[in-house]
Amino acid sequence: MASKLTLSNRTGWTFALPGFALIFTFIVLPFFFAIGLSLTNQRLLSPNPTQFVGLENYRQLLGFAVVTLEPERDEAGEVVRDEAGEIQYPRLRAITRSDDYPQYRGMREWFRWQSGENVMVVIARDVVFMKALVNTFLFVLVVAPVQGGLALMLALLINQKLRGISIFRTIYFMPVVVSIVVVSLLWRFIYDGQNGLLNSILQGLSFGLLQPVDWLGDPSTALPAIMAMSIWQAVGFHMVIWLAGLQTISPTLYEAAAIEGASKWQTFRYVTWPGLRNTAVLVLVVITMQGFALFAQIDVMTNGGPRDSTQTLVFQAVERGYGKQDISGGSTISVILFAIVLAISLIQRWLTRER
C-alpha cells in the first residue's frame, strides 16, 4: 500500500514539475531580481556602471513631510494681505530650495489645507508616486464593495428556476469574455467629451439642459469614470462565483426558514449570508488583487492623466521601468506593491478567520 502511495506521489510531482518550473522562472525568480534591482541605480542602456544605493530608492518614493507656512507680517506685526484681502504666505520654494532646510531639498507640494491663519503643506519627494498610491487605494476601496455587492445582487436574481434565466446569465457574463483592451476602447468612445454616447444620452434625457462633460479629460471625473467601467466589466465574473456559492447552500435550510415564517430579509441574513462566508472571502480577495493590478484601463483610456489624476502603482512601475528606462525605480514600486498586497491579504485572512 505504501509503495502505491509513493508511486502516486512521484507521478503527481512529475506532472506538476513543469508548472512549478514555469512559476519559479517567470514569477519567483523575477521577483527576487526586482528586490536586488531596487537596491541599485540600474537603468536601461546607461553607459554608467550600476551602483549599490541601498534603500535610497525607497526613500525617494516614500519620503514626505508636513511644512507649516505662517502669514507674512509687516514691520508693525500685522498680517500682510493682497488687494483681494487674501493672506499672503511665503513661497514654498523658500523652504524646499533653502540651505537652511536640507531635509526638504527637492521636495514638491502634494496638497495643502488651512489651519487657522497658517497653511499646512504636505510635500513629497515623488508626488506622482504618492498620487498613484492614493489612487490605487481609492480604486480598491470603492470598487471592491460596489462590485462585490452588485455581483451578489445579480447572483440572487439569476439563482431562480425561471424560463430563459440562462439568457440573462449569458448577458451578464458577456463583458467578462471581451478583452479588457477592447472594453477600454469602447468606453473611451462612450466617455468622449464631444460626441460620446453618455453625453448624448444625458443631453437627451435633460432636453439639452446638461452640458457635455469631458469625463476622461477632467481630473475630478476621470478616475470615477474608470471605476464605473471596471465595475461593469468584471461584475459578471464575480456574479458566477457568488452563484456557485449560492448553489452549495442546502435547500432544506430555506424550507425550514419558510416553515418558521421567516421574511426574505431574515432568510438572507440567517441562511444565505452565513452560507456565503467563504465565498465572500474569495470574492473580496479576488477583487482586491484585480484592483491593485489596475493597468490596462489606464494605459488605453487616460495614460495616467489628466494631471496625474489616474496614475496607479502598476502603471507607474511599467512607465518608469520601460518608458523612462528606470529599472531600479520600477522594481522599487513593484516591491512596494507586493508588500502592500501581502499585508492586506494577511489582514483579510486575520479578519475573516474562524474564531
Secondary structure by P-SEA (a helix, b strand, c coil): caaaaaaaaaaaaaaaaaaaaaaaaccaaaaaaaaaaaacccccccccccccccaaaaaaaaccbbbbbcccccccccccccccbbbbbccccccccccccccccccccccccccccbbbbbbbccaaaaaaaaaaaaaaacaaaaaaaaaaaaaaaacccccaaaaaaaaaaccccccaaaaaaaaaaaacccccaaaaaaaaaacccccccccccccccaaaaaaaaaaaacaaaaaaaaaaaaaaccaaaaaaaaaacccaaaaaaccccccaaaaaaaaaaaaaaaaaacccccccccccccccccccaaaaaaaaaccccaaaaaaaaaaaaaaaaaaaaaaaaaaaccc
